[in-house]
């Protein structure tokens, strides 16, 4: 029995020693060198991944923006056929920079669009009302509509830029025209007064677009729209190699997406 008790005593000693060792390892604190090493490694990883993530998101903005435009054009064509009324997709350009509401958080020109009912008048097109259930939509940050090389910075190639099909006159924001808007009214409006939109794609009641020399199309290109001190819209960080455009078939009104050549 003596040898058995002696064995149990040794086992108890080993178990106690093991527990002290585990306790010591559990309660061990990191040294300053170890903490600094981990911090440096994390900084390097973040510094390498953030720019790559931003590039991916910016590139995706073009694809997402093109889908937004394609969807809006298809909706306008469908609504024109259903209501038997001409429907235009309107795109604010840089010519309206001086009348945009000062309360707007984001630049409007070259980024926003909306559907409206229009009617033919005197050989042109006149605004009637906004299509029910619609509101101003904005391209995601990092995407814009090219118009021409004269209206934006760092853009030399406008061969696949926006081609206007017609001009719409008398456009006003809001459900009804306000002749003398108050300060509260101005906060709710994209712009005040009546203005002509020279960038518009119009679908006739038969679903076909109003066309000029070429089929209407809207390009979405990579770039950041900003406002400079003179309230003129500018585009920076333009990537001329990243762009898509939605093209409206001049005979059927069908909308297809094309890559830049």
N, C-alpha and C positions, 0 to 999 in steps of 0.2 A: 504493500500500500504506500510505503514511503516513496518509492520511485514514481508512483502515479501522482502523488501530491507534488513531487518535485517537477514533473512534466507540466502539470497544470499551472504551477507558479511561473515557469518559463514562458508558457503561452500567454499568461496574463501580462508579463513584462513586455513581450513582443507586441501584443495588441495595444498596450498603453503607449509604447514608443511610436507605433504606426499612427495612432491617433494624434500624438503630438506633432508628428511630421506633417500630417494632412492639415492640421490646424495652422501650423506655421506657413504652409504654402498658400492656404486660403487667405490668411491675413496679410500676406506680403503686398507691399505697395510698389507702384511703378516708380522708377527713378526718373530724375529730370531728363537725363539723356534719352531714355526710352520714350518719354512723352514728346520731346522735341523731334525725335526721329519719326514718330507716327505723324506728327503735325506736318513735317516737311513732305512726307510721302503723300498725304492727303492733299496738300496744296498743289503739288505737281500734277496729281491726277485730275483735280478740278480744273486747273489751268489748261490742261490738254483737252478735256472733254467739253467744256463750255463753248469755245469757238466752234467746234465741230457740231455741237447741238444747235447753235444759232444758225449755222450754214444749212443744216438739214431743215430747220423750221422755216427759214426764209425760202428755200427751194420749194417746200411744200405749200407755201403761201400762193405761189403761182398756180400750182395745180388746183388748189382749193378755190382760188379766185376764178379760175376758168370754169370750174363746175358751177359756181354761183351764177356766172354770166350765162352759161348755157341753159341752166334751169330757168333763169328769168326770161330769156328769149323764147324758150319753149312755152312758158306760161303765157307770155304776151300773145303768141300766135294762137294758142288754144282759146284764150279769152276773146280774141278778135273773131274767131269763127263761131264761138258760142253766142256772143252778144250781137254779132253782125255789126260791129263797130270797129273803126280803126283804133289800134292800140299802139302806143309808142313807148319804147324804153328810152328814157332821158338820162343823159350823162352830163353833169355840170363840168364846165371846163374852166380854164384859168381866166377867161374874160369876165367872170363874175366875182373875182377875188375881192373886189372892193365892197360888195354888198352882202357877203356872207355874215351871218350873225357872229358878233364878237364873243358870244358865250359858248361857242362850239369848242369842244375839247380836242377834236381831231380835224385835220385838213379835209376839205370837202372835194375840191377839184381833183380830177383824175382818179378818184377813188369811189365815189358814190353813184347810185343809179336808182331809178324807180319807174314804175309803169303808170301811164296815164292814157285816158281816152282823148282822142283828138279828132278834128274834122277838117276836111278840105275847105279852104277859103281863099278865093282870089288867086288860085294857082299855087298856094302854099298850104301850110297846116297850122291850125289854131288849137291851142289847149282848151279842153272842156272841163275835165275833172280827173282826179286821181282814181285809179282802179281800186275798187273797194277791197278792203282787207290788206292793202299793201302799205309799206312804209319805206323810208330811205334805207338802203342797204349799203354797207361799206366793204370794200375789199379788205382782206386781212393785212396787217402791217407787213410790209416787205413786198407788196405787189401794187401795181398801178396801171392805168391805161395810157400808153403812149399816144400823143396826138401829132406832134411834129417836133423836129429838132430845135425849132425856134422857141418853144415854150417850156423846155426842160433842160436841166444841166446834164452834161456828160452823155448825151444821146446823139449819135451821129446817124444811125440807121433807122429810118422811119418807113421803110418799104413795106413793112407788114403792120403799120400803125392803124389807128382807128380811121375808118372811112365812113363819113357821115352819109346817110341816105337822104336826109331832109332836115329842114329847120322848122322848129315848132315855136310859134310866137305866143306871147301873152301868158307865160307860165307863172303861176304864183304858188306859194307854199300854204299849207293849211287846208281845211275843209271848205273854206270860202274866203274870198278876197277881203282883206282888211285894208281900207284906204289909209287910216292913220293908226298904225299899231302902237300900243303902249309898250313900256319896257317889259312888262310881264309877257305880252304877246311875242315880243322879239326873242325871248328866251325859249319859246316853243317852236320857233320857225327856223328853217334852214337859211332862208333869206327873206327879205321884205320887198314889197313892190312886185311889178310884173316885168318879166324879162324874157328874152328870146334865147332858146337853146339851139345852138348850131350843131350839137352832137346828139343825134337821135336815130334810132332804127325803128321804122314804122311798119306794122303789119296791117294789111288791108282786110276787110271782112271775109275775103276768100282765103286768107291765110298766107297770101304771097306778100313779100316785102316791097316797099317802095324803093326802087333802085335808081342809081345814077349810072356812072360809067362802069362800075364793077359791082359785084355782089357785096352787100353789107358785111362787115366783119369787125370784131372787137378783139384787139390783142391785149393780153395780160402779161406784163413783164416784171422781172425782179427789180425792185428799187424802193427807196424810202421817200415818201412824200413829206415835205416840210414846208413851213411858211417862213419867208425871210422878213426882214424888218420893214420892207416896203409892201407887205401883204401880197406879194406875188408868189404863186405856187412854184416850188422848185422840187426837183427830184435828185437825190444823191444815192451813192452806192449802187449805181445801175449795173446790172449784169446783162450785157447785150446777147449773151449766149443762152440765157434761160428765159424762155417765153413760149406761150401758147396763144392761139387765137381761135375764136369761135366764128365760123363762117356760115352765113345764111344763104341757102340756095335761092338764087333769084327767080327760079321758075316754080319751086314747090314750097319754099319757106322752111324746109328742113334745116336743122342746125347741126353742124358737125364740128369737131375739134381737129385742128391741124397744128403740127409742130412747125417752128420756124425753120426755113431752109437755110 
